[in-house]
Amino acid sequence: MKILVVGSGGRDHAIAWKFAQSDRVKKVYVAHGNAGISQIAQCVPAQTPEEIVDFAERERIDLTFVGPEKPLSAGIVDLFERRGLAIIGPDRQASRLESSKCDTKVMLQALGIPVPEFAVFSDPEAARAYVRSVGYPVVVKADGLAAGKGSLVCDTVAEAEAAVHEIMEERIFGDAGSRVDVEKRLYGRELSFFCFSDGYTLVPMVAAQDYKRAGDNDEGKNTGGMGSYSPHPWLDEALVETIMNRVARPLIHGIREKHGILYRGVLYLGLMLVQEPSGITPYVLEINIRLGDPEAQVILPRLKTDLVDICEAILAGRLLDVPLEWDSRYRLCLIAVSGRTKGKKGWYKGYPDRYKIGVAIRGLESVDPQCLVFHSGTGWGDDGSLVTTGGRVFGIVSSGETLAEARGVAYREMEKVSFEGMYYRKDIGKD
């Protein structure tokens, strides 16, 4: 088979790597990839949904898997299906679960799925009046897509008012900030929970812990993700069933029966597990329509079942016919990002703010081959050397019989790598 993966980040590198492990796969293409991906697959320059579907048709691609949310929200699945091409991912209508946080929260509430107390605003002054009126800390979220950085967690009223101003008036996330979802800040255990779905049947994957704040001890701005690990030591079968029964199944069945939406692909639930008198309640903080980044980098290496078999079962509506098998060992992903550096026009604060690119990366070739290295923001310099092209640069994925063992390996190997301004959190997996 010929496989096409759409994307250019660490998640997409992990997806391409996983397909390359299959005995059924002859060749993997990636549109448009990065330097690391180019070492295991053929990168192609197609970037728009139209260019990508033209390539898939021309090259007679057997199966396409979409990594990021933007092409899904732009309707790439609809384009492929109109041409009779096999593709994994939700269509444009289903993709609104991620592309509109405001509409999704309203829909979840109507379906009886637990969500934090929230209110939706298109007027910034009304939003500021609301945050002054409530007696609890809030999270202010841009309605649209913001590359995983559109949520501003606020400790005070002043911070919340500033967040409204930045999102709705300064438009730090562009048009994604035309509306905001202002919701009560919850406290508990945060969890990234994933399922495969064929529209009727859902099969849970192993769960992962993601670290979104830029700094240690969950301080600093939200990022797309600074690290992750899997499995969760405290997630048991009973809690999995609670999440499936209270969130995942009501969502997929509800949108099919009430809105005519057949959700096929990967469902990502960002949850806050809150201990209440009646037990643990899984509140939905966000819904994403694809594998997480960097959660995919620790989940896919644990997957023993052929990903091609899973994808074919999704398309055929027979997901239950393919039992999932998982490696029991821990995986931990440690992300290196572009940190604080000095440029010609002053200091760059570093990811997720401004950062330098084109910086030479040294030492990746010395990382233990027992570890996986998934590239996010890398490219080739004019002299053929590996350089940075983004804020999140690469992730080292280690394994171990325990979380502590996996953590120790990842940090040991990360010390072998360097580039100007390189930064990574020191507390990933320290839970």
C-alpha positions as CSV (number, residue, x, y, z in Angstrom):
1,M,0.0,0.0,0.0
2,K,0.9,3.6,-0.5
3,I,0.1,5.9,2.5
4,L,-0.1,9.6,2.6
5,V,0.2,11.5,5.9
6,V,-0.9,15.1,6.1
7,G,1.1,17.3,8.5
8,S,4.6,18.6,9.4
9,G,4.8,18.3,13.2
10,G,5.9,15.8,15.8
11,R,2.5,14.1,15.8
12,D,2.7,13.7,12.1
13,H,6.3,12.3,12.3
14,A,5.0,9.7,14.8
15,I,2.1,8.8,12.5
16,A,4.4,8.4,9.5
17,W,6.8,6.3,11.6
18,K,3.9,4.1,12.7
19,F,2.7,3.4,9.2
20,A,6.3,2.7,8.1
21,Q,6.4,-0.2,10.7
22,S,3.6,-2.0,8.8
23,D,4.4,-5.0,6.6
24,R,1.5,-3.9,4.4
25,V,2.9,-0.5,3.6
26,K,5.2,-0.1,0.6
27,K,5.8,3.6,0.8
28,V,4.9,6.5,3.0
29,Y,4.5,10.1,1.7
30,V,4.0,13.1,3.9
31,A,2.6,16.5,2.9
32,H,4.6,18.5,3.6
33,G,6.8,17.1,6.4
34,N,10.0,18.3,8.0
35,A,13.7,17.4,8.1
36,G,13.2,14.5,10.5
37,I,10.2,13.1,8.5
38,S,12.2,13.3,5.3
39,Q,14.5,10.6,6.8
40,I,11.8,8.0,6.9
41,A,9.3,9.1,4.2
42,Q,9.1,11.0,1.0
43,C,8.0,14.6,1.7
44,V,5.9,16.3,-1.0
45,P,5.4,20.1,-1.3
46,A,1.6,19.9,-1.5
47,Q,0.1,22.1,1.3
48,T,-3.5,23.2,0.4
49,P,-6.3,20.6,0.6
50,E,-6.7,21.0,-3.2
51,E,-3.0,20.3,-3.8
52,I,-3.0,17.4,-1.5
53,V,-6.1,15.7,-3.0
54,D,-4.6,16.2,-6.5
55,F,-1.4,14.5,-5.4
56,A,-3.2,11.6,-3.8
57,E,-5.3,11.0,-7.0
58,R,-2.3,11.4,-9.3
59,E,-0.1,9.0,-7.2
60,R,-2.9,6.5,-6.6
61,I,-2.5,6.7,-2.8
62,D,-4.4,3.9,-1.1
63,L,-5.0,5.6,2.3
64,T,-4.5,9.1,3.6
65,F,-4.3,10.0,7.3
66,V,-4.7,13.7,8.4
67,G,-2.7,14.8,11.4
68,P,-3.5,18.5,12.1
69,E,-6.8,20.2,12.6
70,K,-6.6,23.0,10.0
71,P,-6.9,20.8,6.9
72,L,-9.7,18.9,8.6
73,S,-11.6,22.1,9.4
74,A,-11.0,23.3,5.9
75,G,-12.9,20.2,4.5
76,I,-10.1,18.1,3.2
77,V,-12.0,14.9,4.0
78,D,-15.0,16.2,2.0
79,L,-12.7,16.7,-1.0
80,F,-11.3,13.2,-0.8
81,E,-14.6,11.6,-0.4
82,R,-16.1,13.4,-3.4
83,R,-13.3,11.9,-5.5
84,G,-13.7,8.4,-4.0
85,L,-10.4,8.4,-2.1
86,A,-9.9,6.7,1.3
87,I,-9.1,9.1,4.1
88,I,-9.1,9.0,7.9
89,G,-10.5,12.0,9.7
90,P,-13.8,13.8,10.4
91,D,-15.5,15.9,7.7
92,R,-15.9,19.6,7.8
93,Q,-19.2,19.5,9.8
94,A,-17.8,17.1,12.4
95,S,-14.6,19.2,12.6
96,R,-16.5,22.1,14.2
97,L,-16.1,20.2,17.4
98,E,-12.7,21.7,17.5
99,S,-13.0,24.8,15.2
100,S,-15.7,26.4,17.4
101,K,-15.2,26.0,21.1
102,C,-18.3,28.1,21.8
103,D,-20.7,26.1,19.7
104,T,-19.3,22.9,21.0
105,K,-19.8,23.9,24.7
106,V,-23.4,24.8,23.9
107,M,-23.9,21.4,22.2
108,L,-22.2,19.4,24.9
109,Q,-24.4,21.1,27.5
110,A,-27.6,20.2,25.5
111,L,-26.4,16.6,25.3
112,G,-26.0,16.4,29.1
113,I,-22.3,16.0,28.9
114,P,-20.4,17.5,31.9
115,V,-18.8,20.9,31.1
116,P,-17.6,23.7,33.4
117,E,-19.9,26.6,34.0
118,F,-19.5,28.9,30.9
119,A,-20.7,31.8,28.9
120,V,-20.2,32.8,25.3
121,F,-19.5,36.4,24.2
122,S,-19.0,38.3,20.9
123,D,-18.8,41.7,22.7
124,P,-15.6,42.3,24.7
125,E,-17.2,44.7,27.2
126,A,-20.0,42.2,28.0
127,A,-17.3,39.5,28.5
128,R,-15.4,41.8,30.9
129,A,-18.6,42.6,32.8
130,Y,-19.1,38.9,33.2
131,V,-15.7,38.1,34.6
132,R,-16.2,40.9,37.1
133,S,-19.5,39.5,38.2
134,V,-18.6,35.8,38.8
135,G,-16.9,34.8,42.1
136,Y,-14.4,32.4,40.8
137,P,-11.3,32.2,38.6
138,V,-11.9,31.7,34.9
139,V,-10.3,30.5,31.7
140,V,-10.8,32.6,28.6
141,K,-10.7,30.7,25.3
142,A,-10.7,31.9,21.7
143,D,-13.5,30.4,19.8
144,G,-11.5,29.2,16.8
145,L,-8.3,27.3,16.0
146,A,-5.2,28.7,17.8
147,A,-2.7,25.9,17.5
148,G,-3.3,24.7,21.0
149,K,-2.5,28.0,22.6
150,G,-5.9,29.8,22.5
151,S,-6.7,29.3,26.2
152,L,-5.6,31.9,28.8
153,V,-5.8,30.6,32.4
154,C,-6.5,33.5,34.8
155,D,-6.0,33.7,38.5
156,T,-7.5,37.2,39.0
157,V,-10.2,39.4,37.6
158,A,-7.5,41.7,36.2
159,E,-5.9,38.8,34.4
160,A,-9.3,37.8,33.0
161,E,-10.1,41.2,31.7
162,A,-6.6,41.4,30.1
163,A,-7.2,38.1,28.5
164,V,-10.5,39.3,27.0
165,H,-8.7,42.4,25.6
166,E,-5.8,40.4,24.2
167,I,-8.0,37.8,22.5
168,M,-11.0,39.9,21.3
169,E,-9.4,43.4,20.7
170,E,-5.7,42.9,20.1
171,R,-6.6,39.7,18.2
172,I,-3.5,37.8,19.3
173,F,-5.0,34.7,17.8
174,G,-6.4,36.4,14.8
175,D,-10.1,35.8,13.8
176,A,-10.2,32.9,16.2
177,G,-10.8,35.6,18.8
178,S,-14.0,37.0,17.3
179,R,-15.9,35.2,20.1
180,V,-14.7,33.8,23.5
181,D,-15.8,31.1,25.8
182,V,-15.4,32.2,29.4
183,E,-15.6,29.2,31.7
184,K,-15.1,28.5,35.4
185,R,-11.6,27.2,36.2
186,L,-11.7,23.7,37.5
187,Y,-9.2,22.0,39.7
188,G,-8.5,18.3,39.6
189,R,-6.5,15.8,37.4
190,E,-6.2,16.8,33.7
191,L,-6.3,13.9,31.3
192,S,-5.9,13.5,27.5
193,F,-8.3,10.7,26.5
194,F,-8.4,9.3,23.0
195,C,-10.7,7.0,21.0
196,F,-11.0,5.6,17.5
197,S,-14.5,6.0,16.1
198,D,-16.2,4.6,13.0
199,G,-19.3,6.8,13.7
200,Y,-21.1,4.0,15.6
201,T,-18.5,2.2,17.6
202,L,-15.8,3.8,19.8
203,V,-12.7,2.0,21.0
204,P,-10.6,3.8,23.6
205,M,-6.9,4.1,23.3
206,V,-4.4,4.2,26.1
207,A,-4.5,7.6,27.9
208,A,-1.7,10.2,28.1
209,Q,-0.7,13.1,30.4
210,D,0.1,16.3,28.6
211,Y,2.0,19.3,29.9
212,K,0.8,22.5,28.3
213,R,2.4,25.3,30.4
214,A,5.7,26.6,29.2
215,G,7.4,26.5,32.6
216,D,8.1,24.1,35.3
217,N,5.4,23.5,37.9
218,D,2.8,24.4,35.3
219,E,3.7,28.0,35.3
220,G,3.9,30.4,32.3
221,K,1.8,30.6,29.1
222,N,-0.1,27.7,27.5
223,T,1.7,26.1,24.6
224,G,0.9,23.3,22.2
225,G,2.6,20.9,24.6
226,M,5.9,20.6,26.4
227,G,5.9,16.9,27.1
228,S,3.8,13.8,27.8
229,Y,3.8,10.3,29.1
230,S,1.7,7.2,28.9
231,P,0.2,5.2,30.6
232,H,-1.5,6.9,33.5
233,P,-0.6,5.1,36.7
234,W,-4.0,6.0,38.3
235,L,-6.4,5.5,35.3
236,D,-8.2,2.2,35.8
237,E,-10.9,0.3,33.8
238,A,-13.7,1.7,36.0
239,L,-12.6,5.3,35.2
240,V,-12.3,4.5,31.5
241,E,-15.9,3.2,31.5
242,T,-17.0,6.3,33.3
243,I,-15.5,8.5,30.7
244,M,-16.9,6.4,27.8
245,N,-20.4,6.3,29.3
246,R,-20.6,10.0,30.4
247,V,-18.7,11.7,27.6
248,A,-17.5,9.7,24.6
249,R,-20.5,7.6,23.7
250,P,-23.1,10.3,24.4
251,L,-21.1,12.7,22.2
252,I,-20.7,10.4,19.2
253,H,-24.2,8.9,19.3
254,G,-25.7,12.3,20.1
255,I,-24.2,14.2,17.2
256,R,-25.2,11.3,14.8
257,E,-28.8,11.0,16.0
258,K,-29.5,14.7,16.6
259,H,-27.3,16.4,14.1
260,G,-26.7,13.8,11.4
261,I,-22.9,13.9,11.9
262,L,-21.1,10.6,11.4
263,Y,-17.8,11.0,13.2
264,R,-15.0,8.8,11.8
265,G,-11.4,9.1,12.9
266,V,-9.7,10.0,16.2
267,L,-11.6,11.7,19.0
268,Y,-9.5,13.6,21.5
269,L,-11.1,14.6,24.8
270,G,-9.3,17.1,27.0
271,L,-10.8,16.3,30.5
272,M,-10.6,17.6,34.0
273,L,-11.4,14.8,36.5
274,V,-13.0,16.4,39.5
275,Q,-13.6,14.5,42.8
276,E,-17.2,15.2,43.8
277,P,-19.4,13.7,46.6
278,S,-21.0,11.4,44.0
279,G,-17.6,10.3,42.7
280,I,-15.3,11.5,39.9
281,T,-16.9,13.6,37.2
282,P,-15.1,13.9,33.9
283,Y,-15.6,17.6,32.7
284,V,-14.8,18.3,29.1
285,L,-12.4,21.2,28.8
286,E,-11.9,20.8,25.0
287,I,-12.6,18.5,22.1
288,N,-10.0,17.9,19.4
289,I,-10.6,16.1,16.2
290,R,-7.3,14.4,15.8
291,L,-4.4,12.8,17.7
292,G,-2.8,15.2,20.2
293,D,0.7,16.6,19.9
294,P,2.8,15.4,21.9
295,E,0.4,12.7,23.1
296,A,0.7,10.8,19.8
297,Q,4.4,10.5,20.3
298,V,3.8,8.3,23.5
299,I,0.6,6.6,22.4
300,L,1.6,5.3,18.9
301,P,4.9,3.7,20.1
302,R,2.8,1.6,22.5
303,L,0.3,0.5,19.8
304,K,1.1,-3.1,18.7
305,T,-1.9,-3.4,16.3
306,D,-1.2,-2.5,12.7
307,L,-2.5,1.1,12.1
308,V,-3.5,0.1,8.6
309,D,-5.9,-2.5,9.9
310,I,-7.4,0.0,12.3
311,C,-7.9,2.6,9.5
312,E,-9.6,0.1,7.2
313,A,-11.9,-1.0,10.0
314,I,-12.9,2.6,10.6
315,L,-13.7,3.1,6.9
316,A,-15.7,-0.1,6.7
317,G,-17.6,0.6,9.9
318,R,-16.3,-2.6,11.7
319,L,-14.0,-1.2,14.3
320,L,-15.0,-3.8,16.8
321,D,-13.5,-6.5,14.6
322,V,-10.0,-5.2,15.2
323,P,-8.9,-5.7,18.9
324,L,-6.3,-3.2,20.0
325,E,-3.1,-4.5,21.6
326,W,-0.8,-2.2,23.6
327,D,2.8,-2.4,24.9
328,S,2.6,-2.1,28.7
329,R,5.9,-0.2,29.1
330,Y,5.9,3.5,29.8
331,R,6.8,6.1,27.1
332,L,7.8,9.6,28.0
333,C,8.2,12.4,25.5
334,L,10.4,15.4,26.4
335,I,10.0,18.4,24.0
336,A,12.9,20.8,23.2
337,V,11.7,24.3,22.3
338,S,13.2,27.6,21.0
339,G,13.8,29.5,24.2
340,R,15.1,33.0,25.1
341,T,17.7,34.3,22.7
342,K,19.1,37.7,21.7
343,G,18.5,38.9,18.1
344,K,19.3,42.0,16.1
345,K,16.2,43.8,17.3
346,G,16.5,42.8,21.0
347,W,15.5,39.7,23.0
348,Y,13.2,37.0,21.8
349,K,11.1,35.7,24.7
350,G,11.0,32.2,23.2
351,Y,8.2,29.8,22.5
352,P,5.2,30.3,22.6
353,D,6.1,34.0,22.0
354,R,8.7,35.2,19.4
355,Y,11.7,32.9,18.8
356,K,14.7,32.7,16.4
357,I,14.7,30.2,13.6
358,G,17.5,28.9,11.4
359,V,19.6,27.9,14.5
360,A,21.9,24.9,14.1
361,I,21.0,21.8,16.1
362,R,23.9,19.7,17.3
363,G,24.0,16.2,18.9
364,L,20.8,14.5,17.7
365,E,22.8,11.8,16.0
366,S,24.3,10.8,19.4
367,V,20.9,10.1,21.0
368,D,20.5,6.4,22.1
369,P,18.9,4.5,19.1
370,Q,16.6,2.8,21.7
371,C,14.9,6.2,21.9
372,L,12.7,7.8,19.2
373,V,13.3,11.3,18.0
374,F,10.2,13.0,16.5
375,H,10.8,16.3,14.8
376,S,8.4,19.2,15.0
377,G,10.2,22.4,13.8
378,T,13.3,21.3,11.8
379,G,14.6,21.9,8.4
380,W,17.8,21.8,6.3
381,G,20.1,24.8,6.2
382,D,21.9,26.1,3.1
383,D,24.9,24.0,4.0
384,G,22.8,20.9,4.6
385,S,22.9,21.1,8.4
386,L,19.9,20.5,10.6
387,V,18.3,23.8,11.8
388,T,15.3,25.0,13.8
389,T,12.2,26.2,11.9
390,G,9.7,26.5,14.7
391,G,9.0,27.0,18.4
392,R,8.6,23.3,19.2
393,V,11.7,21.8,17.7
394,F,11.8,18.0,18.5
395,G,10.9,15.5,21.1
396,I,12.9,12.6,22.6
397,V,10.7,9.6,23.4
398,S,12.1,7.1,25.9
399,S,10.7,3.8,27.3
400,G,10.9,2.1,30.6
401,E,9.3,-0.5,32.9
402,T,8.4,2.4,35.2
403,L,7.7,6.1,34.7
404,A,10.8,7.0,36.7
405,E,13.0,4.8,34.4
406,A,11.6,6.3,31.2
407,R,12.0,9.8,32.7
408,G,15.6,9.2,33.6
409,V,16.5,8.0,30.1
410,A,14.8,11.0,28.3
411,Y,16.6,13.6,30.4
412,R,19.9,11.8,30.0
413,E,19.6,11.7,26.3
414,M,18.3,15.3,26.0
415,E,21.6,16.5,27.6
416,K,23.4,15.3,24.5
417,V,21.6,17.8,22.2
418,S,22.0,21.5,22.0
419,F,21.1,24.6,20.0
420,E,21.2,28.3,20.9
421,G,18.4,29.1,23.3
422,M,17.3,25.5,23.7
423,Y,14.8,25.0,26.5
424,Y,12.8,22.1,28.0
425,R,10.9,21.6,31.2
426,K,12.6,19.8,34.0
427,D,9.5,18.2,35.6
428,I,8.0,16.1,32.8
429,G,6.9,12.8,34.4
430,K,7.7,14.0,37.9
431,D,4.1,13.6,39.0
